[in-house]
Amino acid sequence: MNLAIIYIGLAQSLFSAFLFLFKRPLRTADIILFVWMLAIASIFIGKLFNISLGGAEWEMILILWAIAFTFPPFVLLYPKYITSSQKHFRRTDVLHFIPFLIVIMLIVLLRNKEIIQILIPSFNVQPIKMVAFLMGYVYVLMTWIYGVIGIRIVIHFKKHVKDVYSYKSNQINLTWLILIIISFIIIVNVRILMSALYDLRITHLQLTESIRNSAMLIFVYILSIWGYWQKQLISFDDGIEPTNPTSIVVSYDEASKMPVSSKYQKSGLKSEVANDYLIILVQCMTENELWKDSELSVSKLSSQTNIPKHYITQVLNEYLGKNFYTFTNEYRVEYAKKLIESPRYQAWSFVAIAFECGFNSKTTFNIFFKKHVGLTPSEYRQSLIK
């Protein structure tokens, strides 16, 4: 049973690795997943070698530990690059893999018995166990630190997702990624727990290895499925973060007189230019009906207007008091009201109207319509009859 799990895990991780490699367009985040899957495949290969060698060879165990030390950095780097417009891997991020290099150096050191005899005259198997236990503690600590940082990156993105997208979907809310990171932390702790139980002779080796490998296999499947379907997300350029949207709405004449918040003081956008940008945005949305695109984003609007993405976010936040999500969906709702009021569309379902207006789901349409109008679409239709 355990051997079958290892073979399935190896096959799935290699298959997923090449799926990520041939994904188009290929992004840095996809390459990270590709390398991660190869690392997992290496773990399964190492386990096969260990079984063929007849048991727990300490050198192979340390090698598997070394490979496992690459996992926590992946948990941080994938969220970092999937939510970033960074096109190339930063050299400084290689520093996250220093623990992996340290473990490799330890393996090389422990292979040289002459050096060991100098450092530890009474060399026996105990130093090996001590190193293994120490690596276990360090690994758990790294898992929690990198996991928490990775979750914070995702939460930070989720807080501002409405400033760059006009719609909702699983591909942009990254809830799955938070679950992946949490499951990774749980799996690591389960594996450590099973090792502790085995050392205490509470469980036998076969059960311990089966649970460890099954947990890893489940993780591979989850990461493979969601990672393949995940697309590159839009980031905030130049380190300028959007402000929290307010309920203040101003006219275009008032817009140029509004003070710029502290978050945008370094943006370099002058009030006159911002007011011009605002007029361009409104005209483009009104005349070209870009809001009918169910996947409209700040990036698409930027390409249509030649206005930098971060300036669009700033202008909407500062001069309209709205995020991009609200700005776009208000146009959709106003058009939906016209369709509901028109006798020509009386036979249309609300789902058809929602899609015609650019909403990507009936639920999103109903929620935003209720929020903007104060009535549900059906209630609004009923009010017209009265």
Residue, then its C-alpha position, 0 to 999 in steps of 0.5 A: m500500500n505504502l509503495a503504491i502511494i509513493y509511485i502515485g505521488l511520484a507520477q502525479s508530481l512529475f505530471s503536474a511539474f510539466l503541466f506548469l512548465f508548459k503553461r502559457p503564458l509562463r509566469t515566474a509563479d508557474i516556474i516556482l510551482f514547477v520547481w516545487m513539484l520537482a522537489i516533491a517528486s525528488i522526495f518520493i524518489g528518495k523514499l523509493f531508494n530508501i526502500s530499495l536500500g532496505g530501511a532507514e539509511w541516515e544519509m538518504i534521510l538527511i537528503l530528504w530533509a534537505i529537499a524538504f527545507t525548500f518547501p517553506p520558501f515555496v509557501l512564501l514565494y508563490p503568493k509573492y509572485i502570483t500577486s506581483s507584476q515582477k517578471h523575473f525571479r529576484r536574486t535576493d529571494v535565493l537567500h530563502f534557500i540558505p537552510f537547504l544549502i546548510v543541510i547539504m553542507l552538513i551531509v557532506l560534512l557527515r560523510n567525511k569520517e576523518i573530519i567527524q573524528i576531529l570534531i566529535p572524537s567519540f563519533n557514533v550514530q548519536p550525532i546523526k540523530m541529534v542533527a536530524f532532531l535539530m533539523g526537525y525543530v528548525y523545519v517546523l519553525m520555518t514552516w510556521i514563519y513562512g506560512v504566516i508570512g505567505i498568508r499575510i501576503v494573500i490577505h493583503f492582496k484580498k483587502h485591495v482586490k476590489d481596486v483592480y478587479s470589477y468582478k469576483s471569482n475563485q481565481i482572484n480571491l486566492t482563498w484556495l491559496i490560504l487553504i493550501i498554506i494552512s493544509f501545508i502547515i497541518i501536514v508538516n505537523v502531522r508528519i512530525l507527530m507521526s515521527a514522534l509517535y514512531d520514536l516512542r514506539i506507539t506506531h509502527l514504521q509502515l503506518t507512519e510512512s503510509i500516513r506521511n506519504s498519503a498526506m503528501l499525495i493529497f497536498v500534491y493533488i490540491l496544489s496541482i489542480w488549483g495551481y494550474w487553473q490560477k492565473q497571474l494577478i494584477s499588482f499595485d505598481d511602484g509600491i503605491e497602495p490604494t486607500n480604503p474607499t469612502s462614501i464621498v462622491v464629488s463632481y468633476d469640478e470639485a475633484s481638482k480641489m480635493p486634497v491628496s491623501s498621505k498615501y498618494q503624496k509621493s505619486g507625483l500626480k498633479s490635481e489638474v492631470a488627475n482631473d483630466y484622467l477622471i474625465i477620460l475614464v468616465q468618457c471611455m466607460t460611457e462611450n465604449e461601454l467597457w463595463k460590459d466586459s465581465e472580466l474588466s480589470v484596471s489593467k484592461l482599462s489602463s491599456q484602453t486609456n493609456i493611463p497607468k494602473h496605479y493612477i487609475t486607482q488613485v483617481l478613483n479613490e481620491y476624486l470619486g471616493k470609490n474603488f474600481y469594483t464599485f466604479t464599474n459595477e455602478y455602470r452595470v447596475e444603471y444599465a440593468k435598471k434600464l433593461i428592467e424598465s424597458p418593455r422590450y426586455q420584460a421576458w428576459s430573466f435576471v440571469a440574462i440581464a446580469f450577463e448582458c450588463g457584464f456581471n459574471s454571476k447572478t449572485t454578484f448581480n443581486i448583491f450589488f444591485k441591492k446595495h446600490v439601488g436598495l431593492t433586489p432586481s425582482e423588487y425593483r421590477q415590482s415597484l415599476i408595476k405599482 
